[in-house]
Each structure stands twice: as structure tokens, then as C-alpha cells.
Amino acid sequence: MKVKALCGFRVLVGILAALLLSLPANAADWKSMATLPVPTGSAAAESINGVIYVAGGNNGSIKNSTLQAFNPETQTWTMLANMPLTLYQGDGAGVINSQLYVTGGWNGYLPTNVLLRYDPPSNTWTTLASMSHLSACGGAAVINSQLYVTTACNGYSGYANYLDVYDPLANAWTSLPGSASAHAAPAIGAINGKLYVAGGLDGSGAVTKVLEVYDPAAATWTTLAPMKVAVQSAASVALNGQLYVFGGNNGTSDVATVQVYDPHTNKWRTTASLPAPLSGSSGVVVYGAAFMEGGNGSGTPNQFSAISPSIP
């Protein structure tokens, strides 16, 4: 089943924002917060200067181009300038020089190859150099002020395993070696100058446990220890030198599992579960803790709750 069909029609259940210094032991430690003005899922999300930005996404059959910003200190939402086009279930987002970069995503029956940049001070979007191919269902992370983007959905049948890097100074893309396995709707994060890509759907459309890391210095991929639980469409963040993977879908149902990968030991562990199953969400880091945006799962639609993944 294509990721678009499995994840493209998600209904937002909330953003999970970190306000505490240690992971709560159970669901009772979660706290309700302000709901989003426009419910949306499968969106691109990142944080800039302590503010969370949620771009695009969909709510059932409704696709949107909205940009919504949340200030955790005041717990208030602000509607900002819309993107130039509707995008959902893309390749995530990255932040370079305090500007938001959003790339790829579905815009109807096919993915796009668009790259957009949002400037918070001027509240304006700029269209930049397009990727050389259509791109969606991937992930993005910033390493050394360059945007690394994986592609799984390129508009053709099956899943691709492309990797491209964008240089903002040259406004140009470069194609890099692809991963050994396809990762559609993966968990992703940059840690110590390397790109970690975990889980998702493989080339056959099966949910995978595979974890791979790309080293830009060597231009090589390495397969690492597999995840404990195979998931796709999970929220993920790189925090304190580790990769956190929250929830996801195991091919049958959404799960509440929280998995943590330590690159130093090449081992995964599970920790306190989410209060409820969740998939189709995005992860960002604000003030040294993780925020998870949206997705599909049990609970009240458009709910906004908080938990901290900072684990000793």
C-alpha cells in the first residue's frame, strides 16, 4: 500500500510539546494545551528561535497551504502567510540561518519537486531551485548548513531510495548515493554530522526495522542495529546525541511505543510509552526538548498535549 493512501488522509490529534525535564512515567503526566487554529496532519514542522512552525498538511480530504506558528511560552497560535501551493506528506523541513525550508510533498495525484523558504521577520515565502525529481514520503535534516533530503515517493510505482543535498549559498541541489533500503515515511535525524534514517516502508511496501546512517565526509551508507519495533510514519527527533522515535504504524495499527537509538553503543531501547497510539506526526526540538506535531491516533481530534523525552 502506498504511503499516500496509508498516511495521506490523517486527522490531526495534536502536538506533543516538551515542558518538563524528564520523561513522564505515564499518561497522567501529559498536559492539555492550546489547540491548532486549523486541524492538519502529514505536515512539515520545525522550530526557529523557540517558535514551532507547522506548514501544510491535510485533514481528511482537505489539503492546505497554511503556516501555523505556536509559541510555547505564551501557548498561543498565530496564522502566518500561506505557502505558495498546497503540500502534504512531503519530506519534512529544515532550518538554516533562522529560515524554514520545506521541500517536496504531494500536491494532488503526484508529488512535487518544489523547495520553499520561509523568512519569519518578513513573513514571506520564496521559491528556490527545484529538485531534479519528484519527491515525497521522505525526510529532511540539516548538516553543516546544508539540507539533506531523502525521497521514497517519486511519482512511480514502488519506493525509491534517493538522497539529495541542497546548498543554500549556491541555490543548487546535488544527488548523492542512495541508501541500501527504501525508507518511506521514515524516522530521521542528524547526529554528530551524520544522517540517520530508520524504519518506514521498504521497497516491497513492508514496514521495516532497518536503520541506516549516511556519512557526508565519506559519502557512504552503513546499516546499523535494527529497531526493536518496525514502524512507519513515526515522529522523530535528534536530541542529546540520540535518535528518538515516537509511535508510528506497524503495518496493522498505530502504536504508542517510544524507541531510542544511541549511536555510541549502536543499540536501541524502549522507554515509557506515549499515552495513546500515534502516527503520521512530525518531531521538532525547542529549548532542548522534543515537540511532536500532529498525526493520527486515538484521543480527541485537535488536542494539544505535552510530554518531555529527555531521558538520562
TORZA-69494 format. One line per 3 residues: number of its first residue (from 1); their letters; for each residue x, y, z of N, C-alpha, C, O. Coordinates in steps of 0.1 Angstrom, whole numbers. Atoms other than C-alpha are relative to their C-alpha. Example, Ala and Ser with C-alpha at 12.3 -4.5 7.8 and 13.67 -1.06 7.14 Angstrom:
BEGIN
1) AS) 9,-12,0,123,-45,78,9,12,0,19,12,7; -9,-11,0,137,-11,71,-8,11,8,-3,22,9
This chain:
BEGIN
1) MKV) 9,-12,0,0,0,0,9,12,0,18,13,8; -8,-12,0,14,34,-9,-2,8,13,-13,8,19; 1,-8,-12,22,57,20,-10,11,-2,-17,14,8
4) KAL) 10,-10,2,0,83,4,-14,-5,4,-22,3,11; 13,6,-3,-30,60,8,-1,-3,15,-11,-1,21; 0,4,-14,-20,49,43,1,12,9,-5,12,20
7) CGF) -2,-11,-9,-9,82,57,-5,14,-5,-6,23,3; 3,-12,6,-21,109,34,-13,6,5,-16,18,3; 13,-5,-5,-56,112,50,-1,0,15,-10,-6,21
10) RVL) -1,0,-15,-46,117,86,-8,12,6,-9,23,-1; 7,-11,-8,-66,138,111,9,4,12,13,-5,19; -9,-5,-11,-46,159,135,-6,-3,14,-18,0,17
13) VGI) 4,2,-14,-48,148,171,8,9,9,3,11,20; -6,-9,-9,-23,172,185,15,2,-2,21,-5,-10; -15,-2,0,12,184,191,4,-3,14,-2,1,24
16) LAA) -5,5,-13,31,168,219,13,8,3,23,6,-3; -10,-9,-2,53,195,234,7,-2,13,1,-6,23; -7,3,-12,81,191,259,1,13,9,6,23,5
19) LLL) -1,-11,-9,78,213,290,7,-4,13,11,4,21; -6,6,-12,93,190,317,15,-3,-3,19,-3,-14; -14,4,1,129,179,323,3,-15,-1,14,-19,-4
22) SLP) -1,14,1,123,142,324,-12,-6,-5,-23,0,-4; 12,6,6,100,118,306,-10,-4,11,-6,-12,20; 11,5,-9,67,113,325,-1,-15,-1,1,-21,-11
25) ANA) 0,15,-1,62,78,336,-13,-5,-6,-13,-17,-10; 12,5,5,26,75,324,-8,11,-6,-5,23,-6; 8,-10,7,-2,92,305,-6,11,9,-9,22,4
28) ADW) 5,-11,-9,-13,111,336,8,12,1,4,22,5; -9,-11,-1,17,133,333,-1,9,-12,6,19,-13; 2,-8,12,5,147,299,-9,12,4,-18,11,13
31) KSM) 7,-12,-3,-9,182,299,-7,6,-13,0,6,-23; 7,-6,11,-35,198,276,5,14,-3,8,21,7; -4,-14,4,-26,230,257,-9,5,-11,-19,-1,-14
34) ATL) 9,-6,10,-40,253,231,-1,-8,-13,9,-13,-18; 2,7,13,-55,237,200,4,8,-12,5,20,-11; -4,-7,12,-44,245,165,-12,7,-6,-24,2,-5
37) PVP) 11,-7,7,-65,271,146,-6,-9,-12,-18,-9,-14; 4,9,12,-66,247,115,5,-14,3,17,-16,2; -4,14,-2,-66,210,122,7,-5,-12,2,-3,-23
40) TGS) -7,5,11,-40,193,100,10,-11,4,14,-11,15; -10,11,-2,-18,162,97,9,-1,-12,7,6,-22; -9,2,10,10,150,75,7,13,-5,9,15,-16
43) AAA) -5,-14,2,25,185,78,16,-1,2,21,-10,7; -14,-2,-3,61,197,78,1,9,12,-6,19,13; -1,-8,-12,72,211,111,15,2,4,23,-7,3
46) ESI) -13,-3,-5,103,228,126,-1,11,10,-12,17,11; 0,-11,-10,113,253,153,11,10,-4,22,6,-8; -10,-11,2,130,287,149,-1,9,12,-12,15,15
49) NGV) 0,-9,-12,140,307,180,-11,-2,10,-17,7,14; 10,3,-10,117,289,203,-15,0,-5,-24,-2,3; 14,0,5,86,290,180,-1,-12,-10,8,-14,-18
52) IYV) 3,12,9,71,259,163,-8,5,-12,-18,12,-11; 7,-4,13,61,263,126,-5,-13,-6,2,-23,-7; 7,12,6,36,238,111,-5,4,-14,-14,13,-15
55) AGG) 3,-4,14,34,240,73,-8,-10,-8,-4,-22,-8; 8,9,8,7,225,51,-6,-12,7,-10,-10,19; 7,12,-6,-7,190,57,-14,-1,-6,-18,5,-15
58) NNG) 14,2,3,-42,177,54,-8,-4,12,-3,-8,22; 10,4,-10,-73,170,74,-11,-8,-7,-21,-2,-12; 9,8,8,-91,141,58,2,3,-15,13,2,-21
61) SIK) 0,-4,15,-100,152,22,5,14,-2,6,18,-14; -4,-14,2,-89,188,29,15,1,1,21,-2,11; -14,-3,0,-54,197,19,2,15,1,-6,23,-3
64) NST) -1,-14,-2,-40,230,29,14,5,-2,24,-2,-3; -13,-7,2,-12,255,24,3,9,12,12,18,11; -1,-9,-11,-14,271,58,14,-1,7,21,-11,6
67) LQA) -11,0,-8,15,281,80,-5,5,14,-9,16,15; 5,-3,-13,7,280,117,12,0,10,21,-9,9; -11,-1,-9,31,291,145,-5,-1,14,-15,6,18
70) FNP) 3,1,-14,30,281,182,11,5,8,23,1,7; -10,-4,-10,48,299,210,-3,-7,13,-13,-5,20; 2,8,-12,53,275,239,-1,9,13,-7,5,22
73) ETQ) 0,-8,-12,59,303,264,-13,7,2,-18,7,14; 13,-7,-2,26,321,258,-12,-10,-3,-23,-7,-1; 10,10,4,8,289,245,-11,6,-9,-23,4,-8
76) TWT) 9,-6,10,-7,309,216,4,-4,-14,16,-6,-17; -2,3,14,-11,302,179,-1,13,-8,-9,21,-5; 1,-11,9,-6,326,151,-1,-5,-15,7,-14,-18
79) MLA) 1,4,14,-17,322,114,9,9,-8,8,22,-7; -10,-8,7,11,333,91,-3,-1,-15,-13,-7,-19; 2,0,15,15,337,53,-1,-14,-5,8,-22,-2
82) NMP) 1,13,6,3,307,34,11,-3,-10,18,6,-15; -10,4,10,27,287,13,-6,3,-14,-18,4,-16; 5,-2,14,25,293,-25,-8,-11,-6,-16,-8,-15
85) LTL) 9,11,5,9,259,-30,-2,-10,11,4,-9,22; 4,10,-10,-7,231,-11,11,-12,0,14,-17,-11; -10,11,-1,18,205,2,-4,-9,12,-7,-3,23
88) YQG) 2,9,-11,13,174,24,8,-13,-2,11,-16,-13; -8,12,0,32,143,33,12,1,-9,15,-7,-18; -12,-3,8,64,157,20,12,-6,6,12,-18,11
91) DGA) -13,5,-5,100,154,32,4,7,12,16,7,16; -3,-7,-13,97,174,64,5,14,-3,2,20,-13; -5,-13,1,115,206,69,14,1,7,18,-7,15
94) GVI) -13,-3,-6,149,221,79,1,15,3,-6,23,-3; -3,-14,-3,162,253,94,14,3,-3,23,-3,3; -13,-5,3,192,272,80,0,15,2,-8,21,-5
97) NSQ) -1,-14,-2,202,306,92,-14,6,4,-18,17,-1; 13,-5,-6,168,310,111,-10,2,-11,-20,9,-9; 11,0,10,148,304,79,-4,-15,-2,3,-24,0
100) LYV) 7,13,1,124,275,73,0,-5,-15,-4,2,-24; 0,6,13,130,252,43,-10,-12,-1,-9,-21,8; 10,11,2,101,230,31,2,-6,-14,1,2,-24
103) TGG) -3,5,14,107,206,2,-9,-12,-2,-12,-20,7; 7,11,4,87,181,-17,-14,-1,5,-19,9,12; 13,2,-5,53,167,-9,-10,-2,-11,-8,2,-22
106) WNG) 10,2,10,21,157,-26,-8,13,-2,-10,21,7; 8,-12,4,1,184,-44,-12,-5,-8,-17,3,-17; 11,6,7,-27,161,-57,4,-14,-4,6,-22,6
109) YLP) -2,14,3,-21,129,-77,15,-3,-1,19,-15,-2; -14,2,1,17,134,-79,7,8,10,2,19,15; -9,-8,-8,45,146,-57,5,12,-8,3,13,-20
112) TNV) -6,-11,6,62,179,-64,16,-1,2,20,-9,9; -14,-1,-3,99,188,-66,4,14,5,15,18,4; -1,-14,-4,94,223,-51,9,1,13,9,-8,21
115) LLR) -7,-4,-12,117,239,-25,-4,14,4,-3,23,-4; 5,-13,-4,102,267,-5,8,5,13,12,-3,21; -7,-6,-12,119,291,21,-9,10,6,-14,19,-1
118) YDP) 8,-10,-7,101,310,47,9,8,9,17,3,17; -7,-9,-8,115,341,63,-9,6,11,-18,14,8; 9,-5,-11,99,348,98,0,15,1,-11,21,2
121) PSN) 2,-15,-1,108,386,100,-9,6,-10,-16,15,-7; 8,-6,10,92,394,67,-13,-7,-3,-21,-2,-10; 12,8,1,65,367,69,-2,-3,-15,-13,-1,-20
124) TWT) 1,2,15,72,358,32,7,-13,-4,16,-18,3; -6,12,5,79,327,12,7,3,-13,3,12,-21; -7,-1,12,104,323,-16,2,-14,-6,5,-23,1
127) TLA) -2,12,7,105,296,-43,15,-1,-4,19,8,-11; -14,2,3,140,282,-47,2,-10,-11,-8,-15,-17; -3,10,11,158,257,-71,-8,-13,3,-8,-18,14
130) SMS) 7,13,-1,137,226,-77,9,-11,1,20,-11,-5; -8,13,0,149,191,-70,-1,-5,-15,-9,-1,-23; -1,5,13,158,171,-101,-10,-11,-3,-12,-16,-14
133) HLS) 10,11,2,130,146,-95,-12,3,10,-10,11,19; 11,-2,-9,96,145,-78,3,-7,13,11,-17,13; -4,4,-13,98,139,-41,-11,1,11,-17,12,12
136) ACG) 9,0,-11,76,129,-12,3,-12,9,11,-21,5; -1,12,-9,73,104,17,14,-2,5,18,-13,9; -14,2,-5,109,111,27,2,7,13,-6,8,21
139) GAA) -3,-7,-12,127,131,54,11,10,-3,18,9,-13; -10,-11,2,150,161,58,7,2,13,1,1,24; -7,-4,-12,177,171,82,12,10,-5,16,9,-17
142) VIN) -11,-10,4,204,199,82,13,-4,6,14,-7,18; -14,3,-5,241,191,85,9,11,-7,9,12,-19; -9,-10,5,267,219,82,-7,10,-9,-1,13,-20
145) SQL) 8,-10,7,241,244,70,-4,-4,-15,-6,4,-23; 5,5,12,231,222,41,-12,-10,3,-12,-17,13; 12,8,-2,197,204,37,1,-13,-7,2,-14,-20
148) YVT) 0,13,5,198,167,32,-14,-6,-1,-22,-5,9; 14,4,2,166,152,18,-1,-14,-6,6,-17,-16; 2,14,6,156,115,12,-14,0,-7,-23,8,-4
151) TAC) 13,1,8,129,106,-13,-4,-15,-1,5,-23,-4; 5,13,2,108,75,-13,-11,-1,-10,-12,-10,-18; 10,0,10,78,85,-34,4,10,-11,6,22,-9
154) NGY) -4,-9,11,88,99,-68,-10,0,-12,-7,4,-23; 11,0,10,55,95,-87,-1,-13,-8,-10,-14,-16; 1,13,7,62,60,-100,-3,-11,10,-4,-9,22
157) SGY) 4,11,-9,52,26,-86,12,-4,8,24,-3,4; -11,4,-9,72,12,-57,6,12,7,0,23,7; -6,-10,-8,95,32,-35,15,2,-4,22,-8,-7
160) ANY) -14,-4,3,128,50,-43,9,1,12,3,0,23; -9,-1,-12,159,54,-21,10,12,-3,22,10,-1; -9,-11,3,172,88,-33,5,8,12,-2,8,22
163) LDV) -5,-10,-10,193,112,-13,6,12,-8,14,10,-17; -4,-12,7,199,148,-24,4,10,11,-1,9,22; -4,-11,-9,216,178,-7,-1,13,-6,2,15,-18
166) YDP) 2,-13,5,208,214,-11,10,10,7,11,10,19; -10,-10,-5,234,242,-8,-7,14,-1,-9,18,-13; 8,-13,1,216,275,1,9,11,-6,4,21,-12
169) LAN) -9,-11,5,247,296,-9,0,-1,-16,0,10,-22; 0,1,15,247,282,-45,-14,-2,-5,-16,-1,-17; 14,3,5,209,276,-46,0,-11,-10,-6,-10,-21
172) AWT) -1,11,9,216,242,-61,0,-13,8,3,-14,19; 1,14,-5,210,205,-55,11,-9,-6,15,-7,-17; -9,11,4,234,176,-57,-5,-13,4,-9,-15,15
175) SLP) 5,13,-3,224,140,-60,12,-8,7,23,-7,3; -10,7,-8,242,117,-35,-3,-15,-1,-14,-19,-6; 3,14,1,244,79,-32,-12,-3,8,-14,2,19
178) GSA) 12,4,-7,211,63,-22,2,-11,10,12,-18,9; -1,11,-10,206,41,8,-3,-13,-5,-8,-15,-16; 2,13,5,206,4,5,-15,-4,0,-19,-12,-9
181) SAH) 14,3,-1,170,1,16,-9,13,-3,-4,24,0; 9,-11,1,140,23,7,-6,3,14,-7,-7,22; 6,-4,-13,125,42,37,-11,10,-3,-9,22,-3
184) AAP) 12,-9,2,90,56,30,-6,4,13,-9,-5,21; 5,-5,-13,78,78,59,8,-5,11,4,-11,20; -9,5,-10,109,71,80,1,10,12,-4,21,12
187) AIG) -5,-8,-11,122,84,113,14,5,-5,21,-3,-11; -12,-5,5,151,107,106,6,10,10,-1,17,17; -7,-10,-8,177,128,124,15,2,-3,21,-8,-7
190) AIN) -15,-3,2,212,144,121,6,0,14,2,8,23; -8,2,-13,236,134,149,15,1,-3,20,-8,-11; -14,-1,2,272,145,150,5,-1,-14,14,-8,-18
193) GKL) -4,-1,14,274,153,113,-4,-11,-8,1,-12,-20; 4,12,8,257,121,101,-15,0,0,-22,4,9; 14,1,2,222,114,88,-5,-14,3,-1,-24,-3
196) YVA) 5,13,-4,203,86,105,-15,-1,-6,-23,8,-4; 14,3,6,172,71,87,-4,-14,4,2,-24,2; 4,13,-6,152,44,104,-15,-3,-4,-23,6,-5
199) GGL) 14,5,2,121,23,96,-6,5,-13,1,8,-23; 8,-4,11,94,33,72,-4,-12,-8,-4,-23,-3; 4,11,9,82,11,43,12,-2,-10,18,7,-15
202) DGS) -11,3,8,108,-7,23,-4,-1,-15,-16,2,-18; 3,0,14,109,-13,-15,-12,-9,-4,-18,-7,-14; 12,9,3,82,-40,-13,-12,5,7,-23,-1,5
205) GAV) 12,-6,-7,59,-18,8,-2,-6,14,-12,-3,20; 2,6,-14,65,-38,41,7,10,10,17,17,7; -6,-9,-10,72,-19,73,13,-6,5,14,-19,7
208) TKV) -14,5,-2,109,-22,81,5,5,14,1,15,19; -8,-4,-12,132,-21,112,13,6,-4,21,10,5; -14,-3,4,162,-12,91,4,15,4,-4,24,2
211) LEV) -6,-13,-3,184,17,104,13,1,-9,21,-7,-8; -12,-2,8,210,32,80,5,14,4,-3,23,8; -6,-13,-2,234,61,85,8,4,-12,16,-4,-17
214) YDP) -8,-6,11,249,84,58,10,9,6,7,18,14; -11,-8,-4,283,99,64,4,9,-11,10,4,-21; -3,-9,11,287,130,42,15,1,-3,19,2,-14
217) AAA) -14,-1,2,325,130,47,5,-11,-8,14,-10,-17; -4,12,8,329,95,33,-9,-3,-12,-6,-11,-20; 10,2,11,298,97,10,-4,-15,0,-6,-21,-11
220) TWT) 4,14,-1,288,62,23,-11,-2,10,-13,5,19; 11,4,-9,258,45,39,5,-12,8,13,-21,2; -3,12,-8,262,19,67,-13,-4,7,-21,4,12
223) TLA) 12,6,-7,235,-4,81,3,-3,14,14,-9,17; -2,1,-15,232,-3,119,-10,-10,6,-17,-17,-1; 9,9,-7,213,-22,145,-15,3,-3,-19,15,-3
226) PMK) 14,-2,3,176,-27,136,-8,5,12,-4,2,23; 9,-5,-10,148,-10,155,-6,-12,8,-6,-23,2; 7,10,-7,130,-30,182,-13,-3,-6,-18,-14,-6
229) VAV) 13,2,6,97,-24,166,0,7,-14,4,19,-15; 1,-5,13,92,-19,129,-12,10,-1,-23,6,2; 11,-10,1,72,14,123,3,9,-12,14,10,-17
232) QSA) -1,-11,10,65,39,96,-9,12,5,-18,10,13; 8,-12,-3,50,74,99,1,4,15,-8,8,21; -3,-3,-14,66,79,134,5,14,1,11,19,-9
235) ASV) -7,-12,-3,76,112,149,14,-3,4,17,-13,11; -14,2,-4,113,116,154,8,13,2,5,23,-4; -9,-12,-2,139,140,168,14,-5,3,15,-16,9
238) ALN) -14,3,-5,177,140,173,2,9,12,1,21,11; -1,-8,-12,182,151,209,10,-6,9,10,-18,12; -10,5,-9,211,148,233,9,-11,-6,13,-21,1
241) GQL) -9,10,7,231,128,207,-7,-13,-2,0,-23,-5; 8,12,2,203,102,204,-12,2,-10,-16,13,-11; 12,-1,9,175,94,179,-12,-5,7,-12,-17,11
244) YVF) 13,3,-7,140,94,195,-10,-3,-11,-12,5,-20; 11,4,9,112,76,176,-13,-2,8,-13,-11,16; 12,0,-8,77,82,189,-12,-6,-8,-15,-1,-19
247) GGN) 12,6,6,48,59,180,3,-5,-14,13,-11,-17; -1,5,14,42,51,143,-11,-10,-2,-19,-14,6; 10,10,4,22,25,125,8,-13,-4,18,-12,-11
250) NGT) -8,13,2,34,-12,125,-5,-8,-12,-1,-19,-14; 6,7,12,15,-21,93,-14,-5,2,-21,-8,-7; 14,4,-4,-16,-31,112,-7,10,8,-19,13,5
253) SDV) 6,-10,-8,-22,-4,137,10,10,5,22,7,4; -9,-10,-6,-8,27,153,5,-5,14,-3,-13,20; -5,5,-12,14,21,183,4,12,9,5,23,4
256) ATV) -4,-11,-9,24,41,214,15,-2,5,19,5,14; -14,3,-4,60,27,216,9,12,-2,8,19,-12; -11,-10,1,89,51,222,13,-7,-1,17,-14,9
259) QVY) -13,7,2,122,38,208,11,11,0,10,22,-6; -11,-10,0,156,55,214,13,-7,-4,16,-18,0; -12,6,5,188,48,195,12,8,4,12,20,4
262) DPH) -13,-6,-5,223,55,209,11,-3,-10,15,-15,-11; -10,3,9,249,58,182,13,-5,6,21,-12,-1; -13,4,-7,278,53,207,0,-15,3,10,-22,2
265) TNK) 1,14,-3,265,18,216,-6,-8,-11,-5,-21,-11; 7,7,11,247,10,184,-11,-9,5,-13,-21,1; 11,8,-6,217,-2,205,-12,9,1,-12,21,2
268) WRT) 13,-6,-2,180,6,207,-5,-4,14,-2,-15,19; 7,4,-12,160,7,238,-14,6,-1,-17,16,-8; 14,-6,-1,123,14,246,-1,6,13,5,2,23
271) TAS) 2,-7,-13,111,37,273,-15,2,2,-23,-4,-6; 15,-3,-3,78,50,287,-8,3,-13,-4,11,-20; 8,-1,13,51,47,260,-7,13,0,-9,20,11
274) LPA) 9,-11,1,30,75,247,-13,-3,7,-16,-15,9; 13,2,-6,-4,80,264,-9,-8,-9,-18,-14,-4; 9,7,10,-21,67,232,8,-2,-13,18,5,-15
277) PLS) -6,2,13,-11,53,198,0,13,-8,-10,20,-8; -2,-12,8,1,80,174,8,-3,-13,19,-9,-11; -8,1,12,13,80,138,-3,12,-9,-12,20,-7
280) GSS) 2,-11,10,17,105,109,4,13,6,-1,24,1; -4,-13,-7,33,131,132,14,4,-4,22,-4,-10; -13,-5,2,64,152,130,7,5,13,0,8,22
283) GVV) -7,-4,-12,91,160,156,9,12,-2,15,13,-12; -9,-11,0,109,192,164,6,1,14,1,-5,24; -6,-2,-13,132,203,193,-1,15,3,3,24,-5
286) VYG) 1,-14,-5,126,235,213,5,1,14,1,-7,22; -5,-1,-14,146,246,243,6,-13,5,4,-16,17; -6,13,-4,164,212,243,-9,-11,3,-5,-21,10
289) AAF) 9,11,-2,133,191,244,-9,-2,-12,-9,7,-21; 7,3,13,111,175,218,-15,3,0,-22,1,10; 14,-3,2,78,186,204,-4,-10,-12,3,-11,-22
292) MEG) 5,9,10,57,161,183,-13,6,-6,-22,9,2; 11,-7,6,33,176,158,-9,-10,-7,-5,-18,-16; 11,6,8,0,161,147,0,-15,-2,7,-23,5
295) GNG) 1,14,4,-8,128,131,-13,-6,2,-24,1,3; 12,8,-1,-33,101,135,1,-8,13,12,-13,16; 0,8,-12,-43,82,167,-12,2,8,-22,8,4
298) SGT) 11,-1,-9,-67,78,195,0,13,8,11,19,9; 1,-12,-8,-79,107,216,-8,11,-7,-14,8,-18; 9,-11,5,-97,140,209,7,7,-12,19,11,-10
301) PNQ) -6,-7,12,-90,155,174,3,14,4,-4,21,12; -5,-14,-2,-71,188,175,4,2,15,4,13,20; -4,-1,-13,-59,181,210,15,4,0,22,1,-9
304) FSA) -14,-5,-1,-26,197,222,5,-5,14,0,0,24; -4,5,-13,-7,178,249,16,1,1,22,4,-9; -14,-2,-2,28,179,264,7,-12,7,1,-18,16
307) ISP) -8,10,-6,55,154,273,14,3,-3,17,8,-14; -14,-2,3,93,155,276,7,-13,-3,5,-22,5; -7,12,3,115,129,260,15,0,5,23,-8,1
310) SIP) -14,-1,-4,147,140,278,3,-11,10,-1,-11,22; -3,12,-8,159,106,292,14,0,4,23,1,-5; -15,1,-5,191,103,313,6,-12,-7,18,-14,-5
